[in-house]
């Protein structure tokens, strides 16, 4: 696994300052730019920013923030995680990320998905009744746009295109594009049909339960005659100097976030013992650098993925603790993961 890519992801959670007060959305965005700049200096492979339209998250336009990061970095790959294509326009999404690709000298990538939140649908005038058809048709159009040639397309969710050429073009001729999937077999097959790389959102439970989905992706690409790209995964985590410190910083704020979302989705309140079980057996990477590195290596080995992204914000962890988490991830965790995997191959 020497070619394993290891990145970071954030939902742009609004953090606390060191006095315990929540910062503004504007300050939260600037904090993400600072964290991404540090990640670039430390050799982290990629940074992915989620798109949300709710008060506990600060980033609604990942590509705009990524452009700011591009101006302050030189090597880190810049992506969304995910762009909610269903409630956006494929042409405009392509144009924005092609522009980001130009600004960053080819470092842009987009992860397309339906999103785990639905606020963008009413906000931009879409009906959740059309949830499936919106993504299906818009993804079909986006895949055609990736060829960077004039497009003729018609569907039911936007105006038809007749030999329409879309600008800007990328220098490479192909914008790196993933599809983010939460666990639906139908979504896996759709991704394989379009010949796109697969990014699995593994946010709970044992990672091994996703093995059948990865196997399905490989079977589907084989039968459809498309490319089976290395699969990626992203999962939540947080790093501090010791296991106890990481848990103390992460748990109470993660519980607030979990219970707030759970109240809308019918989840029971998070219990300390359930949290501990998730750290031990599930796909949450919280602890010291050594603890987190061992767990990442175990998951990578179990699933055979080619990319691992840790979502390093899951609640209002203080700004200084977030920076320390990024620092430890880049300087200690990533080298340890590579060393562990090298020892077992």
ZAKE-530476 format. One record per residue (C-alpha): residue number from 1; residue in one letter; x, y, z. Coordinates in Angstrom, 1 decimal, always signed. Example, Ala and Ser with C-alpha at 12.3 -4.5 7.8 and 13.67 -1.06 7.14 Angstrom:
<pts>
1, A, +12.3, -4.5, +7.8
2, S, +13.7, -1.1, +7.1
</pts>
This chain:
<pts>
1, X, +0.0, +0.0, +0.0
2, X, +2.9, +2.4, -0.6
3, X, +0.7, +4.4, -3.0
4, X, -2.0, +4.9, -0.4
5, X, -3.3, +8.5, -0.4
6, X, -4.1, +9.8, +3.1
7, X, -6.1, +13.0, +3.4
8, X, -8.3, +15.1, +5.6
9, X, -11.9, +16.2, +5.4
10, X, -14.1, +18.7, +7.3
11, X, -17.7, +19.7, +7.3
12, X, -16.7, +23.2, +8.3
13, X, -18.1, +22.7, +11.8
14, X, -18.3, +25.9, +13.8
15, X, -15.6, +25.6, +16.5
16, X, -15.1, +27.1, +19.9
17, X, -12.4, +29.6, +20.6
18, X, -10.1, +29.0, +23.6
19, X, -12.6, +30.7, +25.9
20, X, -15.3, +28.2, +24.9
21, X, -17.4, +30.5, +22.8
22, X, -18.5, +29.6, +19.3
23, X, -16.8, +31.6, +16.6
24, X, -18.6, +33.2, +13.7
25, X, -19.2, +31.4, +10.4
26, X, -16.6, +33.8, +8.8
27, X, -14.0, +32.9, +11.4
28, X, -14.8, +29.2, +11.0
29, X, -14.1, +29.4, +7.3
30, X, -10.8, +31.2, +7.9
31, X, -9.9, +28.6, +10.4
32, X, -10.4, +25.9, +7.8
33, X, -8.0, +27.7, +5.4
34, X, -5.4, +27.9, +8.2
35, X, -5.8, +24.2, +8.9
36, X, -5.5, +23.2, +5.2
37, X, -2.4, +25.4, +4.9
38, X, -0.8, +23.5, +7.8
39, X, -1.8, +20.2, +6.2
40, X, -0.1, +21.1, +3.0
41, X, +3.1, +22.0, +4.8
42, X, +3.0, +18.6, +6.6
43, X, +2.6, +16.6, +3.5
44, X, -1.1, +15.5, +3.8
45, X, -2.3, +14.3, +0.4
46, X, -5.7, +16.0, +0.2
47, X, -8.3, +18.2, +1.9
48, X, -12.0, +17.7, +1.2
49, X, -14.7, +20.2, +2.3
50, X, -18.3, +19.2, +2.8
51, X, -21.2, +21.3, +1.5
52, X, -23.9, +22.1, +4.0
53, X, -26.7, +24.7, +4.5
54, X, -27.4, +24.7, +8.2
55, X, -26.2, +26.7, +11.2
56, X, -23.7, +24.3, +12.7
57, X, -21.6, +24.2, +9.6
58, X, -19.9, +27.1, +7.9
59, X, -19.1, +26.0, +4.4
60, X, -21.9, +26.1, +1.8
61, X, -19.6, +26.6, -1.3
62, X, -16.6, +24.3, -0.9
63, X, -15.0, +25.4, -4.2
64, X, -14.8, +29.0, -3.0
65, X, -13.0, +28.1, +0.2
66, X, -10.8, +25.7, -1.8
67, X, -9.8, +28.5, -4.1
68, X, -8.6, +30.5, -1.0
69, X, -6.7, +27.4, +0.1
70, X, -5.2, +27.0, -3.4
71, X, -3.6, +30.5, -3.1
72, X, -1.8, +29.5, +0.1
73, X, -0.7, +26.0, -0.7
74, X, +1.4, +24.3, -3.4
75, X, +0.8, +20.5, -3.4
76, X, -2.2, +19.3, -1.4
77, X, -5.2, +18.1, -3.6
78, X, -8.3, +20.2, -3.2
79, X, -11.7, +18.6, -3.2
80, X, -15.3, +18.6, -2.1
81, X, -16.7, +16.0, +0.1
82, X, -19.4, +16.0, -1.2
83, X, -20.9, +18.5, -3.7
84, X, -24.7, +17.9, -3.6
85, X, -25.2, +17.6, -7.3
86, X, -28.9, +16.9, -7.0
87, X, -29.7, +20.5, -5.9
88, X, -27.0, +22.2, -8.1
89, X, -26.5, +22.5, -11.9
90, X, -24.0, +20.1, -13.4
91, X, -22.7, +22.7, -15.9
92, X, -22.1, +25.3, -13.2
93, X, -20.5, +22.7, -10.9
94, X, -18.1, +21.6, -13.7
95, X, -17.2, +25.3, -14.5
96, X, -16.5, +26.1, -10.8
97, X, -14.3, +23.1, -10.3
98, X, -12.5, +23.5, -13.7
99, X, -11.8, +27.1, -12.5
100, X, -10.4, +25.8, -9.2
101, X, -8.3, +23.3, -11.2
102, X, -6.8, +26.2, -13.1
103, X, -6.1, +28.3, -10.0
104, X, -4.5, +25.3, -8.3
105, X, -2.5, +24.1, -11.3
106, X, -4.4, +20.8, -11.6
107, X, -5.0, +20.0, -7.9
108, X, -8.8, +20.1, -8.0
109, X, -11.2, +17.2, -7.6
110, X, -14.9, +16.9, -7.0
111, X, -16.8, +14.3, -5.0
112, X, -20.4, +14.2, -6.2
113, X, -23.2, +12.9, -4.1
114, X, -26.8, +13.3, -2.9
115, X, -25.7, +14.4, +0.5
116, X, -26.8, +13.2, +3.9
117, X, -28.8, +16.4, +4.7
118, X, -31.7, +17.8, +2.7
119, X, -31.7, +21.5, +3.4
120, X, -30.4, +22.4, +0.0
121, X, -33.5, +21.0, -1.8
122, X, -36.1, +23.5, -0.6
123, X, -33.4, +26.2, -0.4
124, X, -32.8, +26.0, -4.2
125, X, -36.4, +25.0, -5.2
126, X, -36.2, +21.2, -5.6
127, X, -38.7, +18.7, -4.5
128, X, -37.5, +15.7, -2.4
129, X, -40.0, +13.6, -4.3
130, X, -37.5, +13.9, -7.2
131, X, -34.6, +12.8, -5.0
132, X, -33.6, +9.8, -7.2
133, X, -34.2, +11.3, -10.7
134, X, -32.4, +14.5, -9.8
135, X, -29.1, +12.8, -9.1
136, X, -29.5, +10.1, -11.8
137, X, -30.0, +12.6, -14.6
138, X, -27.5, +15.3, -13.4
139, X, -24.8, +12.7, -12.9
140, X, -25.4, +11.5, -16.5
141, X, -24.9, +15.0, -17.7
142, X, -21.9, +15.6, -15.6
143, X, -20.2, +12.5, -16.9
144, X, -20.6, +13.8, -20.5
145, X, -19.2, +17.2, -19.4
146, X, -16.0, +15.4, -18.2
147, X, -15.1, +14.6, -21.8
148, X, -14.7, +18.4, -22.4
149, X, -16.4, +18.2, -25.8
150, X, -19.7, +19.7, -27.0
151, X, -22.6, +18.1, -25.2
152, X, -26.0, +17.2, -26.5
153, X, -28.3, +16.1, -23.6
154, X, -31.9, +16.1, -22.6
155, X, -33.7, +15.1, -19.5
156, X, -36.6, +16.1, -17.1
157, X, -34.8, +18.2, -14.5
158, X, -33.1, +21.0, -16.4
159, X, -33.1, +22.5, -19.8
160, X, -31.7, +20.4, -22.7
161, X, -28.3, +21.1, -24.3
162, X, -27.7, +21.0, -28.0
163, X, -24.0, +20.8, -29.0
164, X, -23.1, +23.0, -26.1
165, X, -19.5, +23.6, -25.3
166, X, -18.6, +24.4, -21.7
167, X, -15.7, +26.5, -20.5
168, X, -13.1, +26.7, -19.0
169, X, -11.3, +23.5, -20.1
170, X, -8.8, +21.9, -17.8
171, X, -5.2, +21.6, -18.7
172, X, -5.3, +17.8, -18.2
173, X, -8.5, +17.4, -20.2
174, X, -10.2, +15.5, -17.4
175, X, -11.4, +16.8, -14.0
176, X, -10.8, +14.3, -11.3
177, X, -14.3, +13.2, -10.2
178, X, -15.5, +10.7, -7.5
179, X, -18.9, +9.6, -6.4
180, X, -19.6, +9.6, -2.7
181, X, -21.8, +6.7, -1.5
182, X, -23.2, +5.9, +1.9
183, X, -24.0, +2.2, +1.4
184, X, -26.6, +1.8, -1.3
185, X, -25.8, -1.1, -3.7
186, X, -27.7, +0.8, -6.4
187, X, -25.4, +3.7, -6.0
188, X, -22.4, +1.4, -6.2
189, X, -23.6, +0.0, -9.5
190, X, -24.4, +3.5, -10.9
191, X, -20.8, +4.6, -10.0
192, X, -19.4, +1.5, -11.8
193, X, -21.6, +2.1, -14.8
194, X, -20.2, +5.6, -15.3
195, X, -16.6, +4.4, -14.7
196, X, -16.0, +6.7, -11.8
197, X, -13.9, +6.2, -8.6
198, X, -15.9, +5.3, -5.5
199, X, -15.6, +7.2, -2.2
200, X, -17.3, +5.4, +0.7
201, X, -18.7, +7.4, +3.6
202, X, -18.1, +5.0, +6.5
203, X, -19.3, +6.9, +9.5
204, X, -20.2, +4.1, +11.9
205, X, -20.0, +0.4, +12.6
206, X, -17.2, -2.0, +11.7
207, X, -15.4, -1.1, +8.4
208, X, -15.5, -4.7, +7.3
209, X, -19.2, -4.5, +6.7
210, X, -18.4, -2.5, +3.6
211, X, -16.4, -5.3, +2.0
212, X, -19.3, -6.6, +0.0
213, X, -19.9, -3.2, -1.5
214, X, -16.3, -2.9, -2.6
215, X, -16.6, -6.4, -4.1
216, X, -19.8, -5.3, -5.8
217, X, -18.0, -2.3, -7.3
218, X, -15.3, -4.6, -8.8
219, X, -17.8, -7.1, -10.1
220, X, -19.9, -4.4, -11.7
221, X, -17.0, -2.6, -13.4
222, X, -15.8, -6.0, -14.7
223, X, -19.2, -6.9, -16.2
224, X, -19.8, -3.4, -17.5
225, X, -16.4, -3.0, -19.0
226, X, -15.5, +0.1, -17.1
227, X, -12.5, +1.0, -15.0
228, X, -12.3, -0.2, -11.3
229, X, -10.4, +2.6, -9.7
230, X, -8.9, +2.3, -6.2
231, X, -11.7, +2.8, -3.7
232, X, -11.5, +5.6, -1.1
233, X, -13.1, +5.9, +2.3
234, X, -13.7, +8.7, +4.7
235, X, -14.5, +8.4, +8.4
236, X, -14.6, +10.7, +11.5
237, X, -11.7, +11.0, +13.9
238, X, -9.7, +13.3, +16.2
239, X, -6.2, +13.2, +17.4
240, X, -4.5, +14.6, +20.6
241, X, -1.3, +13.8, +22.4
242, X, -2.9, +11.1, +24.4
243, X, -6.0, +8.8, +24.1
244, X, -7.6, +10.4, +27.2
245, X, -7.1, +13.9, +26.0
246, X, -8.5, +13.1, +22.5
247, X, -11.7, +11.6, +24.1
248, X, -12.1, +14.5, +26.5
249, X, -12.0, +17.0, +23.7
250, X, -14.0, +15.0, +21.2
251, X, -16.8, +13.2, +23.1
252, X, -18.9, +16.0, +24.7
253, X, -18.9, +18.1, +21.5
254, X, -19.5, +15.1, +19.3
255, X, -22.4, +14.0, +21.5
256, X, -24.1, +17.5, +21.1
257, X, -23.8, +17.2, +17.3
258, X, -24.9, +13.5, +17.3
259, X, -27.9, +14.2, +19.5
260, X, -29.0, +17.3, +17.5
261, X, -29.0, +15.4, +14.2
262, X, -30.4, +12.3, +15.9
263, X, -33.4, +14.2, +17.1
264, X, -34.3, +14.8, +13.5
265, X, -33.6, +11.3, +12.3
266, X, -34.9, +9.2, +15.2
267, X, -31.6, +8.2, +16.7
268, X, -31.4, +7.6, +20.5
269, X, -29.1, +10.0, +22.4
270, X, -25.4, +8.9, +22.3
271, X, -24.3, +7.0, +25.4
272, X, -20.7, +6.9, +26.6
273, X, -20.6, +3.1, +26.3
274, X, -21.8, +3.3, +22.7
275, X, -19.2, +5.8, +21.9
276, X, -16.5, +3.6, +23.5
277, X, -17.7, +0.6, +21.5
278, X, -17.4, +2.7, +18.3
279, X, -13.9, +3.7, +19.1
280, X, -13.0, +0.1, +19.8
281, X, -14.7, -1.7, +17.0
282, X, -16.3, +0.9, +14.6
283, X, -15.0, +3.4, +12.1
284, X, -14.1, +6.3, +14.4
285, X, -10.5, +7.2, +14.7
286, X, -10.0, +9.1, +18.0
287, X, -6.9, +8.9, +20.2
288, X, -3.2, +9.4, +20.3
289, X, -1.2, +9.3, +17.0
290, X, -0.2, +5.7, +17.7
291, X, -3.8, +4.6, +18.4
292, X, -5.2, +6.3, +15.3
293, X, -2.4, +5.1, +13.0
294, X, -2.9, +1.5, +14.0
295, X, -6.6, +1.7, +13.5
296, X, -6.3, +3.4, +10.1
297, X, -3.8, +0.8, +8.9
298, X, -6.1, -2.0, +10.1
299, X, -9.1, -0.6, +8.2
300, X, -7.0, +0.0, +5.0
301, X, -5.7, -3.5, +5.2
302, X, -9.2, -5.0, +5.8
303, X, -10.9, -3.1, +2.9
304, X, -8.0, -2.8, +0.5
305, X, -8.8, +0.9, -0.2
306, X, -6.4, +3.2, -2.0
307, X, -7.3, +6.3, -0.1
308, X, -8.3, +7.2, +3.5
309, X, -9.6, +10.6, +4.5
310, X, -10.2, +11.4, +8.2
311, X, -12.9, +13.9, +8.9
312, X, -11.1, +15.8, +11.6
313, X, -14.1, +17.9, +12.8
314, X, -17.2, +16.4, +14.4
315, X, -18.6, +19.1, +16.6
316, X, -17.2, +22.3, +18.1
317, X, -13.7, +21.2, +19.1
318, X, -11.6, +24.3, +20.0
319, X, -9.6, +25.9, +17.2
320, X, -6.3, +25.2, +19.0
321, X, -7.2, +21.5, +19.4
322, X, -8.2, +21.2, +15.8
323, X, -4.8, +22.7, +14.7
324, X, -3.0, +20.3, +17.0
325, X, -5.1, +17.4, +15.5
326, X, -4.0, +18.3, +12.0
327, X, -0.4, +18.7, +13.1
328, X, -0.3, +15.3, +14.7
329, X, -2.0, +13.7, +11.7
330, X, +0.5, +15.0, +9.2
331, X, +3.6, +14.8, +11.2
332, X, +3.0, +11.5, +13.1
333, X, +0.0, +9.5, +12.0
334, X, +0.6, +9.4, +8.2
335, X, +4.2, +8.3, +8.5
336, X, +3.2, +5.6, +11.0
337, X, +0.4, +4.3, +8.8
338, X, +2.8, +3.9, +5.9
339, X, +5.3, +2.2, +8.1
340, X, +2.8, -0.2, +9.5
341, X, +1.5, -1.2, +6.1
342, X, +5.0, -1.6, +4.8
343, X, +5.7, -4.1, +7.6
344, X, +2.7, -6.2, +6.8
345, X, +3.1, -6.5, +3.0
</pts>
